[in-house]
Amino acid sequence: AADVFGLIRWRRAMAGPVEAIWARRIEGIEWRDDVGHWHRLPADFQFTVGGARIDPLSTPEEIADLPAMASSGISEPLAHALLREAQRASGQREYASGLVMAIAALEVGVKQLIGTLVPGAEWLALNVPSPPIVAILRDYLPIIPANKSVGGYVVAPPAEILKTLTDAVSARNSTVHRGQGELRPD
């Protein structure tokens, strides 16, 4: 159930904690609320699993794909899990951890995207030092083949997003490499 729920959250881009459901063999099943508190289901709690009931925006095809995805071991990509962890850290006012995890999520996600879209590039994307992530998004992303386009073109993120990312990477570098940098919620 936890695996299927994780797939639903990922496929529907639903917000929430890193682990929303956690099953323990001896102690029962626990669930986590939006502020990070764990709650244990009563020991005598019973439930049955019936037909899938998912957000009405889910298509029948998405719902039908879930059992095959779960049984084949497909799970939320690492970049998504890292972003969830970054959101958790920021929600707990751990801004340095949140920033570091968010930039790591971006870097991992972009490299995984390149590995998926460019045949034969996965090994290079994942194992060779790469240019700065903003340069990849600005200069390389528009020239790789994509499944979707805008007016027939693959476009880089807008300038204001690239500026925000440049500032975030700079703040991350100050925090990690120099051990300094005042971090605020923004």
C-alpha positions as semicolon CSV with decimal commas, in nm:
position;residue;x (nm);y (nm);z (nm)
1;A;0,000;0,000;0,000
2;A;0,282;0,239;0,084
3;D;0,445;0,176;-0,255
4;V;0,122;0,237;-0,445
5;F;0,047;0,547;-0,240
6;G;0,398;0,674;-0,317
7;L;0,338;0,620;-0,688
8;I;0,008;0,807;-0,671
9;R;0,172;1,102;-0,492
10;W;0,453;1,112;-0,747
11;R;0,232;1,072;-1,056
12;R;-0,015;1,337;-0,932
13;A;0,261;1,573;-0,805
14;M;0,093;1,578;-0,465
15;A;0,262;1,765;-0,182
16;G;0,337;1,592;0,143
17;P;0,605;1,456;0,372
18;V;0,887;1,230;0,259
19;E;0,718;0,919;0,398
20;A;0,342;0,950;0,427
21;I;0,281;0,588;0,527
22;W;0,518;0,365;0,716
23;A;0,436;0,005;0,794
24;R;0,610;-0,166;1,084
25;R;0,589;-0,539;1,114
26;I;0,536;-0,556;1,489
27;E;0,414;-0,215;1,590
28;G;0,149;-0,162;1,324
29;I;0,094;0,104;1,063
30;E;0,171;0,470;1,114
31;W;0,088;0,772;0,901
32;R;0,244;1,115;0,892
33;D;0,054;1,441;0,879
34;D;0,154;1,757;0,692
35;V;0,355;1,898;0,983
36;G;0,559;1,581;1,026
37;H;0,391;1,417;1,324
38;W;0,349;1,039;1,311
39;H;0,020;0,881;1,420
40;R;-0,034;0,512;1,488
41;L;-0,347;0,339;1,368
42;P;-0,522;0,149;1,649
43;A;-0,421;-0,218;1,673
44;D;-0,778;-0,328;1,608
45;F;-0,813;-0,107;1,301
46;Q;-0,919;-0,310;0,998
47;F;-0,950;-0,218;0,636
48;T;-0,996;-0,384;0,303
49;V;-0,854;-0,282;-0,029
50;G;-1,108;-0,235;-0,302
51;G;-1,110;-0,056;-0,632
52;A;-0,876;0,238;-0,668
53;R;-1,025;0,573;-0,574
54;I;-0,789;0,849;-0,672
55;D;-0,807;1,221;-0,735
56;P;-1,069;1,281;-1,006
57;L;-0,799;1,434;-1,226
58;S;-0,641;1,091;-1,264
59;T;-0,727;0,920;-1,588
60;P;-0,841;0,558;-1,603
61;E;-0,510;0,481;-1,777
62;E;-0,312;0,628;-1,486
63;I;-0,510;0,425;-1,237
64;A;-0,473;0,109;-1,446
65;D;-0,093;0,160;-1,465
66;L;-0,044;0,161;-1,087
67;P;-0,043;-0,216;-1,018
68;A;0,203;-0,287;-1,300
69;M;0,429;-0,001;-1,191
70;A;0,429;-0,117;-0,829
71;S;0,491;-0,482;-0,915
72;S;0,777;-0,393;-1,151
73;G;0,957;-0,191;-0,883
74;I;0,899;0,155;-1,033
75;S;0,905;0,416;-0,760
76;E;0,928;0,789;-0,712
77;P;1,253;0,914;-0,873
78;L;1,533;1,017;-0,639
79;A;1,507;1,381;-0,749
80;H;1,143;1,393;-0,635
81;A;1,229;1,232;-0,301
82;L;1,512;1,483;-0,249
83;L;1,276;1,771;-0,326
84;R;1,025;1,634;-0,075
85;E;1,307;1,619;0,183
86;A;1,404;1,979;0,100
87;Q;1,044;2,090;0,152
88;R;1,035;1,906;0,486
89;A;1,357;2,072;0,602
90;S;1,238;2,419;0,500
91;G;0,906;2,359;0,673
92;Q;1,101;2,292;0,992
93;R;1,305;2,612;0,944
94;E;1,617;2,415;0,849
95;Y;1,685;2,647;0,560
96;A;2,045;2,545;0,492
97;S;1,950;2,176;0,470
98;G;1,647;2,260;0,260
99;L;1,853;2,465;0,015
100;V;2,125;2,201;-0,018
101;M;1,867;1,925;-0,075
102;A;1,669;2,136;-0,325
103;I;1,974;2,209;-0,541
104;A;2,077;1,842;-0,519
105;A;1,724;1,749;-0,632
106;L;1,753;1,985;-0,929
107;E;2,095;1,851;-1,030
108;V;1,993;1,486;-0,996
109;G;1,666;1,544;-1,181
110;V;1,827;1,726;-1,473
111;K;2,095;1,459;-1,508
112;Q;1,831;1,185;-1,501
113;L;1,631;1,375;-1,762
114;I;1,934;1,401;-1,990
115;G;2,004;1,031;-1,942
116;T;1,646;0,953;-2,042
117;L;1,617;1,188;-2,341
118;V;1,962;1,154;-2,495
119;P;2,043;0,796;-2,597
120;G;2,380;0,689;-2,466
121;A;2,427;0,998;-2,248
122;E;2,309;0,849;-1,919
123;W;2,654;0,731;-1,811
124;L;2,812;1,067;-1,895
125;A;2,536;1,264;-1,726
126;L;2,559;1,060;-1,406
127;N;2,935;0,997;-1,381
128;V;3,126;1,288;-1,534
129;P;3,154;1,632;-1,373
130;S;2,909;1,857;-1,550
131;P;2,888;2,227;-1,622
132;P;2,695;2,443;-1,375
133;I;2,328;2,343;-1,360
134;V;2,204;2,685;-1,474
135;A;2,425;2,664;-1,786
136;I;2,284;2,318;-1,860
137;L;1,928;2,448;-1,830
138;R;1,997;2,763;-2,031
139;D;2,228;2,628;-2,303
140;Y;2,190;2,250;-2,331
141;L;1,825;2,184;-2,248
142;P;1,694;2,367;-2,560
143;I;1,901;2,150;-2,796
144;I;1,813;1,802;-2,667
145;P;1,519;1,605;-2,806
146;A;1,211;1,628;-2,585
147;N;0,874;1,459;-2,565
148;K;0,695;1,795;-2,550
149;S;0,770;2,130;-2,708
150;V;0,641;2,486;-2,704
151;G;0,547;2,596;-3,053
152;G;0,769;2,323;-3,196
153;Y;1,071;2,429;-2,991
154;V;1,228;2,306;-2,670
155;V;1,284;2,614;-2,460
156;A;1,502;2,700;-2,165
157;P;1,335;2,805;-1,841
158;P;1,242;3,176;-1,832
159;A;1,512;3,427;-1,734
160;E;1,354;3,502;-1,395
161;I;1,365;3,132;-1,302
162;L;1,727;3,104;-1,417
163;K;1,809;3,412;-1,203
164;T;1,641;3,252;-0,900
165;L;1,833;2,929;-0,960
166;T;2,162;3,119;-1,002
167;D;2,101;3,291;-0,668
168;A;2,005;2,960;-0,503
169;V;2,315;2,781;-0,635
170;S;2,533;3,070;-0,515
171;A;2,374;3,054;-0,168
172;R;2,414;2,676;-0,162
173;N;2,782;2,708;-0,259
174;S;2,843;2,969;0,013
175;T;2,677;2,743;0,266
176;V;2,845;2,417;0,165
177;H;3,187;2,515;0,036
178;R;3,267;2,810;0,261
179;G;3,050;2,722;0,560
180;Q;2,883;3,060;0,555
181;G;2,585;3,238;0,422
182;E;2,282;3,364;0,606
183;L;1,973;3,179;0,491
184;R;1,623;3,315;0,520
185;P;1,293;3,155;0,417
186;D;1,300;3,334;0,079
